[in-house]
Amino acid sequence: MTRDPQFMTCQEFQEQMAELIGSGEDVNNHPHLRMCATCRALLADLQTIADAARELLPVEPPAEDLWQRIELAIQKEDSSLDPG
């Protein structure tokens, strides 16, 4: 039985928080958060940590020829192992 989100305990909300965030929905509009300053603060802290982590390791797309270089390296290694 799914509990009414408006009447969730903090523990219930926090146990579902990762799933809620991962769903892509705006968690800030969750009914529990409208009533709970503790969970709003926790979510804000988690968002701050996630933002800081993204700045530490900027995401860069791989080089366009990455897969080709990998394939060539594998072929080269295979040919060096071939006794024939």
N, CA and C atoms as an extended XYZ file, in Angstrom:
252
Properties=species:S:1:pos:R:3:atomname:S:1:resname:S:1:resid:I:1 pbc="F F F"
N         0.844       -1.177        0.000 N   MET     1
C         0.000        0.000        0.000 CA  MET     1
C         0.889        1.240        0.000 C   MET     1
N         0.661        2.148       -0.930 N   THR     2
C         1.439        3.369       -1.016 CA  THR     2
C         0.844        4.413       -0.082 C   THR     2
N         1.676        4.950        0.738 N   ARG     3
C         1.239        5.943        1.710 CA  ARG     3
C         1.076        7.292        1.030 C   ARG     3
N         0.106        8.077        1.481 N   ASP     4
C        -0.119        9.420        0.964 CA  ASP     4
C         1.147       10.244        1.211 C   ASP     4
N         1.769       10.799        0.157 N   PRO     5
C         3.028       11.529        0.319 CA  PRO     5
C         2.936       12.682        1.316 C   PRO     5
N         1.777       13.239        1.450 N   GLN     6
C         1.602       14.366        2.366 CA  GLN     6
C         1.790       13.934        3.820 C   GLN     6
N         1.524       12.672        4.129 N   PHE     7
C         1.589       12.190        5.498 CA  PHE     7
C         2.775       11.267        5.751 C   PHE     7
N         3.785       11.314        4.871 N   MET     8
C         4.987       10.500        5.053 CA  MET     8
C         5.767       10.996        6.262 C   MET     8
N         6.426       10.076        6.925 N   THR     9
C         7.378       10.467        7.958 CA  THR     9
C         8.675       10.880        7.265 C   THR     9
N         9.545       11.527        8.009 N   CYS    10
C        10.847       11.902        7.449 CA  CYS    10
C        11.616       10.665        7.010 C   CYS    10
N        11.564        9.613        7.815 N   GLN    11
C        12.274        8.387        7.476 CA  GLN    11
C        11.751        7.818        6.158 C   GLN    11
N        10.442        7.771        5.991 N   GLU    12
C         9.861        7.243        4.744 CA  GLU    12
C        10.281        8.094        3.556 C   GLU    12
N        10.237        9.402        3.729 N   PHE    13
C        10.628       10.288        2.628 CA  PHE    13
C        12.099       10.096        2.284 C   PHE    13
N        12.955       10.073        3.300 N   GLN    14
C        14.386        9.955        3.064 CA  GLN    14
C        14.760        8.610        2.449 C   GLN    14
N        14.014        7.557        2.773 N   GLU    15
C        14.258        6.255        2.155 CA  GLU    15
C        13.914        6.269        0.673 C   GLU    15
N        13.004        7.130        0.273 N   GLN    16
C        12.588        7.212       -1.127 CA  GLN    16
C        13.264        8.356       -1.875 C   GLN    16
N        14.055        9.155       -1.184 N   MET    17
C        14.618       10.364       -1.780 CA  MET    17
C        15.461       10.073       -3.020 C   MET    17
N        16.327        9.074       -2.971 N   ALA    18
C        17.175        8.764       -4.136 CA  ALA    18
C        16.324        8.415       -5.346 C   ALA    18
N        15.293        7.617       -5.142 N   GLU    19
C        14.397        7.239       -6.235 CA  GLU    19
C        13.650        8.466       -6.767 C   GLU    19
N        13.212        9.329       -5.872 N   LEU    20
C        12.500       10.537       -6.286 CA  LEU    20
C        13.402       11.453       -7.096 C   LEU    20
N        14.630       11.623       -6.631 N   ILE    21
C        15.577       12.478       -7.352 CA  ILE    21
C        15.900       11.858       -8.712 C   ILE    21
N        16.116       10.551       -8.739 N   GLY    22
C        16.446        9.851       -9.980 CA  GLY    22
C        15.320        9.837      -10.998 C   GLY    22
N        14.097       10.070      -10.540 N   SER    23
C        12.951       10.036      -11.456 CA  SER    23
C        12.929       11.219      -12.408 C   SER    23
N        13.687       12.271      -12.081 N   GLY    24
C        13.706       13.454      -12.932 CA  GLY    24
C        12.623       14.453      -12.585 C   GLY    24
N        11.719       14.068      -11.702 N   GLU    25
C        10.681       15.000      -11.287 CA  GLU    25
C        11.277       16.056      -10.364 C   GLU    25
N        10.591       17.187      -10.242 N   ASP    26
C        11.032       18.242       -9.344 CA  ASP    26
C        10.675       17.836       -7.923 C   ASP    26
N        11.644       17.320       -7.194 N   VAL    27
C        11.420       16.825       -5.841 CA  VAL    27
C        10.995       17.969       -4.920 C   VAL    27
N        11.387       19.185       -5.244 N   ASN    28
C        11.050       20.327       -4.404 CA  ASN    28
C         9.546       20.520       -4.259 C   ASN    28
N         8.770       19.960       -5.165 N   ASN    29
C         7.305       20.093       -5.106 CA  ASN    29
C         6.639       18.940       -4.372 C   ASN    29
N         7.436       18.049       -3.802 N   HIS    30
C         6.868       16.905       -3.087 CA  HIS    30
C         6.080       17.405       -1.879 C   HIS    30
N         4.892       16.846       -1.641 N   PRO    31
C         4.060       17.301       -0.522 CA  PRO    31
C         4.754       17.254        0.838 C   PRO    31
N         5.606       16.256        1.066 N   HIS    32
C         6.288       16.171        2.357 CA  HIS    32
C         7.188       17.386        2.580 C   HIS    32
N         7.849       17.836        1.518 N   LEU    33
C         8.779       18.953        1.656 CA  LEU    33
C         8.067       20.263        1.961 C   LEU    33
N         6.835       20.384        1.512 N   ARG    34
C         6.086       21.612        1.811 CA  ARG    34
C         5.830       21.751        3.302 C   ARG    34
N         5.845       20.617        4.018 N   MET    35
C         5.511       20.629        5.436 CA  MET    35
C         6.722       20.373        6.339 C   MET    35
N         7.867       19.999        5.786 N   CYS    36
C         8.983       19.542        6.617 CA  CYS    36
C        10.261       20.337        6.327 C   CYS    36
N        10.612       21.212        7.238 N   ALA    37
C        11.827       22.018        7.082 CA  ALA    37
C        13.089       21.168        7.159 C   ALA    37
N        13.054       20.099        7.954 N   THR    38
C        14.219       19.225        8.106 CA  THR    38
C        14.580       18.569        6.776 C   THR    38
N        13.584       18.003        6.102 N   CYS    39
C        13.857       17.326        4.820 CA  CYS    39
C        14.163       18.330        3.717 C   CYS    39
N        13.573       19.532        3.767 N   ARG    40
C        13.926       20.580        2.797 CA  ARG    40
C        15.399       20.932        2.944 C   ARG    40
N        15.860       21.069        4.196 N   ALA    41
C        17.269       21.401        4.438 CA  ALA    41
C        18.180       20.271        3.972 C   ALA    41
N        17.783       19.024        4.233 N   LEU    42
C        18.572       17.873        3.792 CA  LEU    42
C        18.686       17.855        2.273 C   LEU    42
N        17.574       18.063        1.598 N   LEU    43
C        17.590       18.069        0.133 CA  LEU    43
C        18.474       19.205       -0.388 C   LEU    43
N        18.382       20.368        0.220 N   ALA    44
C        19.225       21.501       -0.202 CA  ALA    44
C        20.705       21.171       -0.014 C   ALA    44
N        21.044       20.533        1.103 N   ASP    45
C        22.437       20.124        1.342 CA  ASP    45
C        22.902       19.125        0.287 C   ASP    45
N        22.062       18.155       -0.018 N   LEU    46
C        22.416       17.152       -1.031 CA  LEU    46
C        22.594       17.789       -2.402 C   LEU    46
N        21.755       18.755       -2.731 N   GLN    47
C        21.883       19.441       -4.023 CA  GLN    47
C        23.175       20.253       -4.077 C   GLN    47
N        23.542       20.877       -2.961 N   THR    48
C        24.789       21.631       -2.896 CA  THR    48
C        25.992       20.705       -3.086 C   THR    48
N        25.962       19.559       -2.434 N   ILE    49
C        27.049       18.574       -2.573 CA  ILE    49
C        27.138       18.074       -4.009 C   ILE    49
N        25.996       17.772       -4.621 N   ALA    50
C        25.988       17.277       -6.005 CA  ALA    50
C        26.526       18.344       -6.960 C   ALA    50
N        26.138       19.595       -6.761 N   ASP    51
C        26.637       20.681       -7.609 CA  ASP    51
C        28.147       20.831       -7.470 C   ASP    51
N        28.641       20.762       -6.237 N   ALA    52
C        30.083       20.879       -6.010 CA  ALA    52
C        30.834       19.711       -6.646 C   ALA    52
N        30.288       18.521       -6.561 N   ALA    53
C        30.933       17.346       -7.159 CA  ALA    53
C        31.021       17.485       -8.665 C   ALA    53
N        29.978       18.019       -9.286 N   ARG    54
C        30.010       18.210      -10.749 CA  ARG    54
C        31.110       19.186      -11.150 C   ARG    54
N        31.377       20.180      -10.303 N   GLU    55
C        32.428       21.150      -10.609 CA  GLU    55
C        33.819       20.545      -10.450 C   GLU    55
N        33.955       19.556       -9.559 N   LEU    56
C        35.258       18.928       -9.348 CA  LEU    56
C        35.697       18.104      -10.551 C   LEU    56
N        34.773       17.420      -11.158 N   LEU    57
C        35.076       16.551      -12.286 CA  LEU    57
C        34.225       16.948      -13.489 C   LEU    57
N        34.680       17.955      -14.238 N   PRO    58
C        33.884       18.363      -15.388 CA  PRO    58
C        33.747       17.218      -16.392 C   PRO    58
N        32.580       17.058      -16.911 N   VAL    59
C        32.310       15.997      -17.873 CA  VAL    59
C        32.762       16.466      -19.253 C   VAL    59
N        33.663       15.684      -19.823 N   GLU    60
C        34.149       15.990      -21.161 CA  GLU    60
C        33.806       14.820      -22.066 C   GLU    60
N        33.289       15.113      -23.228 N   PRO    61
C        32.975       14.012      -24.142 CA  PRO    61
C        34.259       13.320      -24.590 C   PRO    61
N        34.196       12.020      -24.826 N   PRO    62
C        35.397       11.312      -25.293 CA  PRO    62
C        35.771       11.765      -26.701 C   PRO    62
N        37.032       11.580      -27.042 N   ALA    63
C        37.493       11.917      -28.388 CA  ALA    63
C        36.690       11.131      -29.414 C   ALA    63
N        36.465       11.744      -30.563 N   GLU    64
C        35.638       11.104      -31.594 CA  GLU    64
C        36.215        9.776      -32.061 C   GLU    64
N        37.525        9.656      -32.040 N   ASP    65
C        38.157        8.437      -32.542 CA  ASP    65
C        38.490        7.442      -31.426 C   ASP    65
N        37.912        7.618      -30.251 N   LEU    66
C        38.236        6.755      -29.113 CA  LEU    66
C        38.002        5.280      -29.429 C   LEU    66
N        36.811        4.935      -29.908 N   TRP    67
C        36.522        3.515      -30.177 CA  TRP    67
C        37.427        2.949      -31.257 C   TRP    67
N        37.760        3.754      -32.234 N   GLN    68
C        38.666        3.297      -33.286 CA  GLN    68
C        40.054        3.019      -32.704 C   GLN    68
N        40.525        3.888      -31.822 N   ARG    69
C        41.832        3.676      -31.191 CA  ARG    69
C        41.819        2.435      -30.304 C   ARG    69
N        40.736        2.215      -29.607 N   ILE    70
C        40.615        1.013      -28.761 CA  ILE    70
C        40.656       -0.238      -29.625 C   ILE    70
N        39.888       -0.217      -30.710 N   GLU    71
C        39.858       -1.376      -31.603 CA  GLU    71
C        41.241       -1.648      -32.199 C   GLU    71
N        41.937       -0.604      -32.613 N   LEU    72
C        43.278       -0.780      -33.177 CA  LEU    72
C        44.243       -1.332      -32.129 C   LEU    72
N        44.133       -0.861      -30.888 N   ALA    73
C        45.003       -1.356      -29.823 CA  ALA    73
C        44.735       -2.829      -29.557 C   ALA    73
N        43.480       -3.231      -29.584 N   ILE    74
C        43.132       -4.638      -29.376 CA  ILE    74
C        43.674       -5.490      -30.518 C   ILE    74
N        43.508       -5.020      -31.738 N   GLN    75
C        44.022       -5.763      -32.897 CA  GLN    75
C        45.537       -5.898      -32.827 C   GLN    75
N        46.204       -4.822      -32.417 N   LYS    76
C        47.658       -4.850      -32.315 CA  LYS    76
C        48.092       -5.857      -31.249 C   LYS    76
N        47.393       -5.853      -30.115 N   GLU    77
C        47.728       -6.802      -29.049 CA  GLU    77
C        47.456       -8.229      -29.501 C   GLU    77
N        46.332       -8.444      -30.188 N   ASP    78
C        46.004       -9.788      -30.691 CA  ASP    78
C        47.075      -10.288      -31.652 C   ASP    78
N        47.560       -9.397      -32.513 N   SER    79
C        48.555       -9.839      -33.501 CA  SER    79
C        49.896      -10.123      -32.839 C   SER    79
N        50.196       -9.443      -31.737 N   SER    80
C        51.477       -9.706      -31.060 CA  SER    80
C        51.416      -11.017      -30.281 C   SER    80
N        50.188      -11.467      -29.927 N   LEU    81
C        50.038      -12.736      -29.214 CA  LEU    81
C        49.941      -13.919      -30.172 C   LEU    81
N        49.664      -13.655      -31.430 N   ASP    82
C        49.493      -14.723      -32.426 CA  ASP    82
C        50.844      -15.363      -32.732 C   ASP    82
N        50.994      -16.651      -32.442 N   PRO    83
C        52.273      -17.313      -32.666 CA  PRO    83
C        52.584      -17.518      -34.154 C   PRO    83
N        51.568      -17.372      -34.976 N   GLY    84
C        51.755      -17.676      -36.402 CA  GLY    84
C        52.339      -16.604      -37.152 C   GLY    84
